[in-house]
Amino acid sequence: MSASKFTLLCNSNKCRSKLSGFTWVTACSHVFCDQHGSEAFSRTPATCPACSSMLSGKLDVFRIELAPSEQYKAMVLVRLQPETVLEISHKALDFWATRLDVCRNRERLGLMHLPSNVYFCLWLFVNQERMLMETFLEN
């Protein structure tokens, strides 16, 4: 299944629209439509509207085009070492896997009425507890 079959939604509780065109991405892996991202990140210091993380680093929040041109993609990756390209790809796939897992579980549990940031925090807590238990049982 290609990633193009999946849709990202704005993480603003006011919006939740399908993302297209330009999108704002945070270091805490939240995404926002251009309108809500522009509003939220024009303030200094920037704070993530979904999880309240401080976004004070130079690359903690940036605006991207969801469908960049082939020329842009080639220019960005052409000078990088293969290991770096693979690392970037791995992080992008992790992002998508996490988003899809969160969305599927949220729908399966009938928790679509919860704000996305509340559900995401619950999901993180449960998965961290599971990983801690697995680590404990392995040792």
C-alpha positions as CSV (number, residue, x, y, z in Angstrom):
1,M,0.0,0.0,0.0
2,S,1.6,3.3,-1.0
3,A,1.8,6.3,1.4
4,S,-0.3,8.3,-1.1
5,K,-3.4,6.3,0.0
6,F,-3.1,7.7,3.5
7,T,-4.2,11.2,4.5
8,L,-2.8,13.3,7.3
9,L,-5.2,15.4,9.3
10,C,-4.4,18.8,10.9
11,N,-3.6,18.2,14.6
12,S,-5.4,21.4,15.6
13,N,-8.6,20.4,17.5
14,K,-10.3,23.4,15.9
15,C,-9.7,22.0,12.4
16,R,-8.9,18.3,11.8
17,S,-9.1,18.9,8.0
18,K,-7.2,16.8,5.5
19,L,-3.8,18.3,4.8
20,S,-2.8,19.4,1.3
21,G,-0.4,21.9,-0.2
22,F,1.8,23.5,2.5
23,T,1.9,22.0,6.0
24,W,3.6,22.8,9.3
25,V,5.6,20.0,10.9
26,T,6.9,20.0,14.5
27,A,9.8,18.2,16.2
28,C,7.2,16.4,18.3
29,S,5.8,14.9,15.1
30,H,2.6,16.9,14.9
31,V,1.3,18.4,11.6
32,F,-0.9,21.4,11.0
33,C,-2.6,22.9,8.1
34,D,-1.1,26.1,6.7
35,Q,-3.7,28.3,8.3
36,H,-3.4,26.9,11.9
37,G,0.3,26.4,11.6
38,S,0.8,30.0,10.5
39,E,-1.3,31.2,13.5
40,A,0.3,29.0,16.1
41,F,4.0,29.4,15.1
42,S,4.0,33.1,14.4
43,R,4.4,33.6,18.2
44,T,7.7,33.5,20.0
45,P,8.4,31.2,21.7
46,A,6.5,28.7,19.7
47,T,4.6,26.0,21.5
48,C,3.0,23.0,19.9
49,P,-0.8,23.4,20.0
50,A,-1.3,19.6,20.2
51,C,1.1,18.7,23.1
52,S,2.4,22.0,24.4
53,S,6.0,21.1,23.7
54,M,8.3,24.1,23.5
55,L,9.6,24.6,20.0
56,S,12.6,26.9,20.5
57,G,15.2,25.2,18.3
58,K,16.0,26.4,14.8
59,L,14.5,23.2,13.2
60,D,11.7,22.4,15.8
61,V,9.0,23.6,13.4
62,F,9.0,24.2,9.7
63,R,6.7,24.6,6.8
64,I,6.9,22.0,4.0
65,E,5.1,21.2,0.8
66,L,3.4,17.8,1.0
67,A,3.9,17.1,-2.7
68,P,7.3,18.6,-3.6
69,S,8.5,18.5,-7.2
70,E,10.8,15.8,-8.5
71,Q,13.5,18.4,-8.9
72,Y,13.3,19.5,-5.3
73,K,13.4,15.9,-4.0
74,A,16.5,15.2,-6.2
75,M,18.2,18.4,-5.0
76,V,17.6,17.6,-1.4
77,L,18.9,14.0,-1.4
78,V,21.5,14.0,-4.2
79,R,24.4,15.3,-2.1
80,L,23.7,13.0,0.9
81,Q,25.5,9.8,1.8
82,P,23.4,6.6,1.3
83,E,23.4,6.0,5.1
84,T,21.8,9.5,5.7
85,V,19.2,8.9,3.0
86,L,18.3,5.6,4.7
87,E,18.1,7.2,8.1
88,I,15.8,9.9,6.8
89,S,13.6,7.3,5.1
90,H,13.5,5.3,8.3
91,K,12.4,8.3,10.3
92,A,9.7,9.1,7.7
93,L,8.4,5.5,7.8
94,D,8.4,5.6,11.6
95,F,6.3,8.8,11.5
96,W,3.7,7.2,9.2
97,A,3.6,4.0,11.1
98,T,3.0,5.8,14.4
99,R,0.3,8.0,12.8
100,L,-1.5,5.0,11.2
101,D,-1.3,3.0,14.4
102,V,-2.7,5.9,16.5
103,C,-5.6,6.5,14.0
104,R,-6.5,2.8,13.6
105,N,-6.6,2.2,17.4
106,R,-8.5,5.4,18.0
107,E,-11.2,4.3,15.5
108,R,-11.2,0.7,16.7
109,L,-11.7,1.8,20.3
110,G,-14.4,4.3,19.3
111,L,-12.4,7.2,20.7
112,M,-12.8,9.5,17.7
113,H,-14.6,12.0,19.9
114,L,-11.4,12.5,22.1
115,P,-9.2,15.4,21.0
116,S,-6.2,14.0,19.1
117,N,-3.7,15.2,21.6
118,V,-5.5,13.4,24.5
119,Y,-5.7,10.2,22.6
120,F,-2.1,10.4,21.4
121,C,-0.9,10.8,25.1
122,L,-2.9,7.8,26.1
123,W,-1.5,5.8,23.2
124,L,2.1,6.8,24.1
125,F,1.5,5.9,27.8
126,V,0.1,2.4,26.9
127,N,2.9,1.7,24.5
128,Q,5.7,2.9,26.8
129,E,4.3,0.7,29.6
130,R,4.2,-2.3,27.2
131,M,7.8,-1.7,26.1
132,L,8.9,-1.4,29.8
133,M,7.1,-4.7,30.6
134,E,8.7,-6.5,27.6
135,T,12.2,-5.2,28.6
136,F,11.6,-6.3,32.2
137,L,10.5,-9.8,31.1
138,E,13.5,-10.2,28.8
139,N,15.9,-9.5,31.6
